[in-house]
Amino acid sequence: MSGSRLSPARERRTPLIVLTWTWVGVPLAWGAWELVRKAAQLFTG
C-alpha cells in the first residue's frame, strides 16, 4: 500500500464530521463538568 489517502468523498465529509462532533461534544463536556461540580457541592456541603 502506498499510503492512507482518503477518497475525495471522505475528504469533503471530514469538516462536517468534525463540526458535528464539536456540536455534540462541547455541550456534553459542559454538562458532565456541571454534574461533577454539583455532585461535589452535594457531598461536601
DSSP file (Angstrom, degrees, kcal/mol; ACC not computed):
  #  RESIDUE AA STRUCTURE BP1 BP2  ACC     N-H-->O    O-->H-N    N-H-->O    O-->H-N    TCO  KAPPA ALPHA  PHI   PSI    X-CA   Y-CA   Z-CA
    1    1 A M              0   0    0      0, 0.0     3,-0.1     0, 0.0     0, 0.0   0.000 360.0 360.0 360.0 140.8    0.0    0.0    0.0
    2    2 A S        -     0   0    0      1,-0.3     2,-0.3     3,-0.0     0, 0.0   0.457 360.0 -47.1 -96.2  -0.3    1.3    3.4   -0.9
    3    3 A G        -     0   0    0      2,-0.1    -1,-0.3     1,-0.0     2,-0.2  -0.896  55.1 -86.2 155.1 175.9   -0.4    5.4    1.8
    4    4 A S        +     0   0    0     -2,-0.3     2,-0.2    -3,-0.1    -1,-0.0  -0.396  55.5 163.1-112.1  54.6   -3.6    6.2    3.7
    5    5 A R        -     0   0    0     -2,-0.2     2,-0.2     1,-0.1    -2,-0.1  -0.517  34.2-128.2 -73.7 138.9   -5.1    8.8    1.4
    6    6 A L        -     0   0    0     -2,-0.2    -1,-0.1     1,-0.1    -2,-0.0  -0.554  25.4-105.0 -84.1 152.0   -8.8    9.4    1.9
    7    7 A S     >  -     0   0    0     -2,-0.2     4,-2.3     1,-0.1     3,-0.3  -0.368  34.2-108.2 -69.2 157.1  -11.2    9.2   -1.1
    8    8 A P  H  > S+     0   0    0      0, 0.0     4,-1.7     0, 0.0     5,-0.1   0.857 119.6  54.3 -56.4 -36.6  -12.5   12.6   -2.3
    9    9 A A  H  > S+     0   0    0      1,-0.2     4,-1.3     2,-0.2     5,-0.1   0.908 110.3  45.9 -65.4 -40.4  -15.9   12.0   -0.9
   10   10 A R  H  > S+     0   0    0     -3,-0.3     4,-1.3     1,-0.2    -1,-0.2   0.852 108.3  56.6 -71.0 -33.6  -14.5   11.3    2.6
   11   11 A E  H  < S+     0   0    0     -4,-2.3    -1,-0.2     1,-0.2    -2,-0.2   0.872 107.3  49.5 -64.4 -35.5  -12.2   14.4    2.4
   12   12 A R  H  < S+     0   0    0     -4,-1.7     4,-0.5     1,-0.2    -1,-0.2   0.833 111.9  48.5 -71.0 -32.1  -15.3   16.5    1.8
   13   13 A R  H  X S+     0   0    0     -4,-1.3     4,-2.3     1,-0.2     3,-0.3   0.700  89.3  83.5 -82.3 -18.9  -17.1   15.0    4.7
   14   14 A T  H  X S+     0   0    0     -4,-1.3     4,-2.4     1,-0.2     5,-0.2   0.896  90.1  48.0 -56.9 -47.3  -14.3   15.4    7.2
   15   15 A P  H  > S+     0   0    0      0, 0.0     4,-2.5     0, 0.0    -1,-0.2   0.880 112.0  51.8 -62.0 -34.4  -15.0   19.0    8.2
   16   16 A L  H  > S+     0   0    0     -4,-0.5     4,-2.6    -3,-0.3    -2,-0.2   0.905 109.7  48.6 -66.2 -41.2  -18.7   18.2    8.6
   17   17 A I  H  X S+     0   0    0     -4,-2.3     4,-2.6     2,-0.2     5,-0.2   0.913 112.0  49.1 -65.3 -42.3  -17.9   15.3   10.9
   18   18 A V  H  X S+     0   0    0     -4,-2.4     4,-2.2    -5,-0.2    -2,-0.2   0.928 112.6  47.9 -62.3 -44.9  -15.5   17.5   13.0
   19   19 A L  H  X S+     0   0    0     -4,-2.5     4,-2.7     2,-0.2    -2,-0.2   0.906 112.0  50.0 -62.1 -42.2  -18.2   20.2   13.2
   20   20 A T  H  X S+     0   0    0     -4,-2.6     4,-1.9     2,-0.2     5,-0.2   0.928 111.0  47.5 -64.5 -45.9  -20.8   17.6   14.3
   21   21 A W  H  X S+     0   0    0     -4,-2.6     4,-3.3     1,-0.2     5,-0.2   0.871 113.8  48.9 -63.7 -35.9  -18.6   16.1   17.0
   22   22 A T  H  X S+     0   0    0     -4,-2.2     4,-2.3    -5,-0.2    -2,-0.2   0.927 108.7  53.3 -66.3 -44.2  -17.8   19.6   18.2
   23   23 A W  H  < S+     0   0    0     -4,-2.7    -2,-0.2     1,-0.2    -1,-0.2   0.844 121.4  31.8 -59.0 -36.0  -21.5   20.5   18.2
   24   24 A V  H  X S+     0   0    0     -4,-1.9     4,-1.6    -5,-0.2    -2,-0.2   0.851 118.7  52.4 -89.0 -40.0  -22.3   17.4   20.3
   25   25 A G  H  X S+     0   0    0     -4,-3.3     4,-2.9    -5,-0.2     5,-0.2   0.855 102.0  56.1 -71.8 -37.2  -19.1   17.1   22.4
   26   26 A V  H  X S+     0   0    0     -4,-2.3     4,-2.6    -5,-0.2     5,-0.2   0.963 112.1  40.8 -64.8 -52.2  -18.9   20.7   23.8
   27   27 A P  H  > S+     0   0    0      0, 0.0     4,-2.6     0, 0.0    -1,-0.2   0.878 115.6  53.0 -62.9 -34.1  -22.4   20.7   25.4
   28   28 A L  H  X S+     0   0    0     -4,-1.6     4,-2.3     2,-0.2    -2,-0.2   0.934 111.4  44.8 -64.3 -45.6  -21.8   17.1   26.6
   29   29 A A  H  X S+     0   0    0     -4,-2.9     4,-2.4     2,-0.2    -1,-0.2   0.901 113.3  51.3 -64.8 -40.6  -18.5   18.0   28.2
   30   30 A W  H  X S+     0   0    0     -4,-2.6     4,-2.5    -5,-0.2    -2,-0.2   0.924 111.0  48.1 -62.1 -44.7  -20.0   21.1   29.8
   31   31 A G  H  X S+     0   0    0     -4,-2.6     4,-2.2     2,-0.2    -2,-0.2   0.892 111.3  49.9 -63.4 -40.6  -22.9   19.1   31.2
   32   32 A A  H  X S+     0   0    0     -4,-2.3     4,-2.2     2,-0.2    -1,-0.2   0.907 111.1  49.9 -64.4 -41.2  -20.5   16.5   32.6
   33   33 A W  H  X S+     0   0    0     -4,-2.4     4,-2.4     2,-0.2    -2,-0.2   0.925 111.2  48.1 -63.0 -44.9  -18.4   19.2   34.2
   34   34 A E  H  X S+     0   0    0     -4,-2.5     4,-2.6     1,-0.2     5,-0.2   0.882 109.9  53.5 -63.5 -38.3  -21.5   20.9   35.8
   35   35 A L  H  X S+     0   0    0     -4,-2.2     4,-2.5     2,-0.2    -1,-0.2   0.919 109.7  47.4 -61.7 -44.3  -22.7   17.4   37.1
   36   36 A V  H  X S+     0   0    0     -4,-2.2     4,-2.3     2,-0.2    -2,-0.2   0.918 112.6  49.6 -63.5 -43.4  -19.3   16.9   38.7
   37   37 A R  H  X S+     0   0    0     -4,-2.4     4,-2.1     2,-0.2    -2,-0.2   0.933 113.7  44.7 -61.0 -46.6  -19.4   20.4   40.3
   38   38 A K  H  X S+     0   0    0     -4,-2.6     4,-2.2     1,-0.2    -2,-0.2   0.875 112.6  51.4 -68.2 -38.0  -22.9   19.9   41.6
   39   39 A A  H  X S+     0   0    0     -4,-2.5     4,-2.0    -5,-0.2    -1,-0.2   0.897 109.3  51.0 -65.6 -39.0  -22.2   16.4   42.9
   40   40 A A  H  X S+     0   0    0     -4,-2.3     4,-2.0     1,-0.2     5,-0.2   0.917 110.6  48.7 -63.8 -42.1  -19.1   17.7   44.7
   41   41 A Q  H  X S+     0   0    0     -4,-2.1     4,-1.5     1,-0.2    -2,-0.2   0.883 109.8  53.4 -63.6 -38.0  -21.2   20.5   46.3
   42   42 A L  H  < S+     0   0    0     -4,-2.2    -1,-0.2     1,-0.2    -2,-0.2   0.897 116.4  36.9 -64.5 -41.5  -23.8   18.0   47.4
   43   43 A F  H  < S+     0   0    0     -4,-2.0    -1,-0.2     1,-0.2    -2,-0.2   0.701 121.7  43.1 -88.7 -19.3  -21.3   15.7   49.1
   44   44 A T  H  <        0   0    0     -4,-2.0    -2,-0.2    -5,-0.2    -3,-0.2   0.565 360.0 360.0-102.5  -9.7  -19.1   18.4   50.6
   45   45 A G     <        0   0    0     -4,-1.5    -3,-0.2    -5,-0.2    -4,-0.1   0.444 360.0 360.0  95.6 360.0  -21.8   20.8   51.8
